[in-house]
Amino acid sequence: MTENNRLRRDFTYVQVVAIHGDAERAVGEKGLGRGRTIAEAQNFTRELVNEPSNKLTPRVLADKAAAMAKEAGLAVDILDEKKIADLKMGALLSVSQGGPEPPRVIVITYSPANPKPGAPVLGFIGKAVTFDTGGISIKPSEGMEKMKYDMAGGATMIGVMRALAALKPNVKVICVVPSTENMPGGTAQKPGDIQTAMSGKTIEVLNTDAEGRLILADAVHYAKQLGVTHMVDAATLTGAIVVALANINVGVFGGADQAWTDKVLASAKAVGEKMWQMPMDDEYREFIKGSFADIQNIGSGKGGGSITGAWFIREFAGDTPWVHLDIAGTAWNDDAKPWLAKGPTGVAVRTLVNLAMSY
């Protein structure tokens, strides 16, 4: 067997790039540097997701995010439980009231040196439930240990901001990450409770395990108050998306602005992350129409669970161009792959970095 044949057997793909000249070398080094920055950000995200919940509470996550932002030169603001209450984030507070750990809202801002007049302000919002028991609507014990990864959406957004600090896109980006535990303590909210979100919209909580959309409701509304004009949220939101797409594709849900959804999908395709757009017909909105409040937090029908979850968040995005990424099936890898270890994947980091850099 020749050396070349042996290499072909041992390696699926081998590519050798020869660089001639200073200009080509500079381009190559720039590309390598960008790739390294994004890879390090994705690994940073995976490290956060992999932490056990006793080592990564909402307060610890906020401390880690603040330390990263300070080191990277990003502006950061951490809202504690008092500030959250002052802002009347009733949906977030309702989830956090079941346990002793206080909630946090992490706000990280990247501002370009020379922003273009009239340029958009991107909002990246991520769910960060550092452990999800389901609350009073408690989950089965089997597999519950994986619920430490229910903060993967928030970790993704924090990782994206780490990369953008180094890559410096010419667009302002505001990251908002609501963080809490969802516990079944004596003070926990109960099925049938009615909560008032920051926006003033009332919510009938029919299932306390549909908590991610509650905390995102307040985060999305707050992001709009901070001046965000285009937003993407990422969340391990529903088991229904796993039924629909397994662990292959991220579920993509868009608002009325299809051009914004297309831009997100184009970024995903450019970096090789599999994402699939799901329907958001107006008829699905009727599934979350409330009987005793403005809306209810789960659908009245038996199907379309991932769609009704997305519609719930869309209620708070309003007319703002918005995309929801349901990463429940793709944020955690149950079996090791040749290219990825078992555990957290850091999915969507590359897509959202590419999206910001496209400006």
NORWONOR-V35777 format. One record per residue. OMEGA is omega in degrees with one decimal (none if undefined). NEAR is the number of other ideal C-beta (glycine too) atoms within 12 Angstrom. D_FIRST is the distance of its C-alpha to the first C-alpha in Angstrom with 2 decimals. Layout:
omega = <OMEGA:OMEGA>
near = <NEAR:NEAR>
d_first = <D_FIRST:D_FIRST>
This chain:
omega = <179.2:178.5:-179.5:179.0:178.0:178.2:179.3:179.3:-173.2:-175.2:179.9:-176.2:178.5:178.0:177.2:-179.4:176.4:-178.2:179.8:176.4:-176.8:-177.9:179.5:178.9:-179.7:178.2:-179.9:-179.9:177.8:178.8:177.6:179.5:178.5:178.8:178.7:-180.0:-179.1:179.2:179.1:177.9:178.9:177.7:174.8:177.4:-178.4:178.3:177.1:-176.8:-175.7:-178.2:174.9:-171.5:176.7:177.7:-178.6:174.2:176.2:179.8:178.9:177.2:178.7:178.9:179.9:178.3:179.6:179.0:177.5:-178.4:179.8:-179.9:-176.8:-179.8:179.5:174.7:-178.7:176.8:179.2:178.1:177.5:-173.9:179.2:179.0:178.0:177.9:179.0:179.2:178.3:174.6:-173.3:179.9:177.2:-179.0:-178.9:179.2:-174.1:-170.4:-177.1:-177.2:-177.2:-176.7:179.5:179.9:173.7:168.3:-177.7:178.7:179.2:-175.5:170.7:178.6:-179.5:-178.4:-178.1:-177.7:178.0:176.7:178.8:-179.6:178.7:171.2:-176.8:176.3:177.3:-173.6:-176.2:176.4:179.2:171.5:-170.7:164.4:-175.9:174.4:-171.5:-177.2:179.5:173.6:-164.7:179.7:169.7:-177.6:-178.3:178.9:-176.7:-179.9:179.4:-176.3:167.4:-177.2:-179.0:174.3:-175.3:178.3:177.6:178.3:177.2:-177.2:177.1:176.8:177.4:-179.0:176.6:179.6:-176.6:177.5:-179.6:-174.9:171.7:173.6:-178.5:178.9:178.3:-179.5:176.9:179.7:177.9:-177.1:173.5:-174.7:179.8:164.0:174.4:-171.0:-176.5:-177.3:-177.8:178.9:-176.2:173.6:-173.5:173.9:-176.6:177.1:176.2:-178.2:177.1:-179.4:179.6:-178.5:-175.0:178.5:179.4:-173.6:172.2:-177.0:179.9:-179.5:-176.8:176.9:172.0:-171.3:-176.6:179.6:178.0:-177.6:176.7:178.8:-180.0:-179.5:178.6:179.1:179.7:177.8:176.9:177.5:179.3:175.3:178.9:179.5:178.5:-174.8:172.0:171.7:177.0:-176.4:166.7:-164.0:-169.4:168.6:-178.2:-179.9:176.5:176.7:-176.1:-169.5:-177.6:-179.3:-175.7:-175.3:167.2:174.9:-178.0:-179.3:-176.2:174.6:-176.1:-177.3:-177.6:179.4:179.3:176.7:178.9:-179.4:177.4:179.6:178.0:177.4:178.0:179.9:-177.3:-177.2:175.0:175.2:-176.0:177.8:-175.5:-179.6:179.2:-178.6:176.4:179.8:-178.6:-179.0:179.7:178.2:-179.7:-177.8:-178.3:175.8:-173.7:173.8:-176.7:177.5:-179.1:179.1:174.5:-168.7:168.5:-178.3:-179.8:178.3:-179.0:-176.4:174.7:-174.8:180.0:-179.8:179.1:174.9:177.8:179.2:177.7:180.0:-179.5:177.5:-175.7:173.9:178.4:-178.2:179.4:174.9:-168.9:173.8:176.5:176.4:176.2:-174.0:-176.4:-178.4:-171.4:-177.3:-178.8:-178.5:-177.1:-178.2:179.7:175.2:178.3:-176.5:-175.1:-180.0:172.9:177.8:-174.7:-174.1:-173.3:-177.8:176.8:176.8:-176.6:-179.7:-174.8:172.4:178.6:179.2:179.1:-178.7:179.9:176.8:none>
near = <9:8:10:11:10:11:15:13:12:12:13:10:10:13:8:8:13:9:16:10:10:10:11:14:15:13:16:18:16:16:17:16:17:25:21:17:28:33:23:25:36:36:26:34:47:30:25:45:44:27:26:18:33:13:17:35:30:42:28:28:44:39:23:37:43:27:21:35:30:17:17:30:19:31:22:32:24:32:35:23:26:15:22:35:21:14:29:22:42:33:50:49:37:42:56:44:36:34:28:18:28:28:47:43:50:50:41:44:30:39:24:23:12:12:20:14:6:9:20:31:31:47:46:52:53:53:53:57:53:47:38:43:31:31:39:29:27:22:27:14:11:8:16:20:18:29:35:33:43:45:52:52:52:51:52:48:56:51:50:52:48:43:45:42:33:28:34:25:31:21:32:34:46:40:51:52:56:56:54:52:41:46:34:27:21:13:18:30:39:22:24:20:31:25:40:26:39:37:29:19:30:25:43:33:40:34:35:38:37:45:56:53:53:53:55:55:51:47:53:49:39:38:43:28:24:30:23:33:25:38:47:54:54:55:54:48:47:41:30:28:37:26:19:29:27:18:25:19:28:47:46:43:47:37:33:18:24:18:16:31:33:20:28:42:31:21:33:36:22:19:29:13:35:26:40:27:30:33:22:33:16:15:17:27:25:18:29:38:23:26:14:16:25:25:39:36:48:38:31:23:17:11:18:31:34:43:38:42:46:47:40:50:53:35:39:42:39:23:16:33:29:40:48:51:56:47:52:41:34:40:48:32:27:20:12:11:13:10:10:21:18:14:25:37:39:44:44:49:48:36:41:52:45:31:42:40:28:23:25>
d_first = <0.00:3.79:6.67:8.28:6.30:6.55:10.09:10.84:10.33:12.40:15.00:17.19:18.31:17.83:20.56:21.41:25.03:26.43:30.18:32.37:36.05:38.39:39.28:35.75:35.09:38.30:37.40:33.97:35.57:38.26:35.81:33.87:37.22:38.40:35.26:35.64:39.33:38.81:36.07:38.38:41.24:39.29:38.32:41.99:42.98:40.59:41.96:45.49:44.74:43.07:46.21:48.35:51.76:53.68:51.89:52.06:55.55:56.97:58.51:55.31:53.37:56.13:55.96:52.20:52.58:55.46:53.58:50.63:53.07:54.96:51.86:50.65:54.10:54.90:58.34:58.63:61.45:61.43:64.09:65.36:67.22:70.56:69.38:67.68:70.99:72.94:70.78:71.54:67.94:69.19:66.07:63.89:66.61:66.96:63.38:63.70:67.05:65.63:64.25:65.20:62.49:63.96:62.12:60.91:60.27:57.81:58.39:56.04:56.75:54.78:57.00:55.68:57.32:58.61:58.89:59.80:63.26:63.10:59.43:58.45:58.22:55.23:55.73:52.84:54.23:52.33:53.40:53.13:54.39:53.09:53.67:54.86:56.60:58.10:61.52:64.24:62.07:59.68:56.07:54.73:53.54:50.10:47.70:50.46:48.57:46.39:49.55:48.96:46.74:49.79:50.07:46.75:48.56:50.55:47.58:45.80:48.77:49.04:45.38:45.92:48.88:46.85:44.44:47.28:49.08:46.27:45.42:49.13:49.58:52.83:54.29:56.18:54.56:56.44:54.67:56.83:55.57:58.07:57.18:58.73:58.22:59.40:61.21:63.66:66.37:70.10:70.43:67.60:68.39:68.98:68.29:71.20:71.73:72.37:71.00:71.76:68.89:69.27:69.87:72.84:71.21:71.88:69.19:69.71:67.08:66.42:63.24:62.62:58.86:58.85:59.34:56.68:58.57:61.72:60.41:58.74:62.10:63.72:60.74:60.56:64.31:64.22:61.43:63.69:66.51:64.33:63.95:60.63:60.55:57.13:55.48:52.43:52.54:49.67:50.29:48.90:51.88:51.58:49.91:50.71:48.02:45.44:46.86:46.66:43.30:41.55:39.33:37.70:40.38:43.13:46.49:48.28:52.06:54.08:57.75:59.79:57.93:54.93:53.97:53.31:51.22:49.22:48.62:47.23:44.98:43.74:42.85:40.92:38.95:38.29:36.65:34.88:37.21:38.16:41.94:44.21:47.87:50.27:53.77:56.85:59.63:63.16:63.79:61.53:63.90:66.57:64.54:65.25:68.88:70.86:73.78:75.36:73.55:72.06:68.62:66.93:63.59:62.01:62.33:65.07:62.81:59.99:57.27:55.84:55.65:53.22:55.35:58.62:57.14:56.19:59.64:61.25:59.59:60.38:64.06:63.94:61.85:64.55:64.25:61.74:58.37:56.30:52.97:52.13:48.59:48.40:45.34:46.19:43.07:40.62:41.76:40.27:36.85:37.23:33.55:30.80:28.50:25.10:27.10:30.39:31.72:34.38:37.82:39.40:37.64:39.89:40.07:42.21:42.06:39.84:41.98:45.23:44.10:43.03:46.39:48.36:46.33:46.99:50.50>
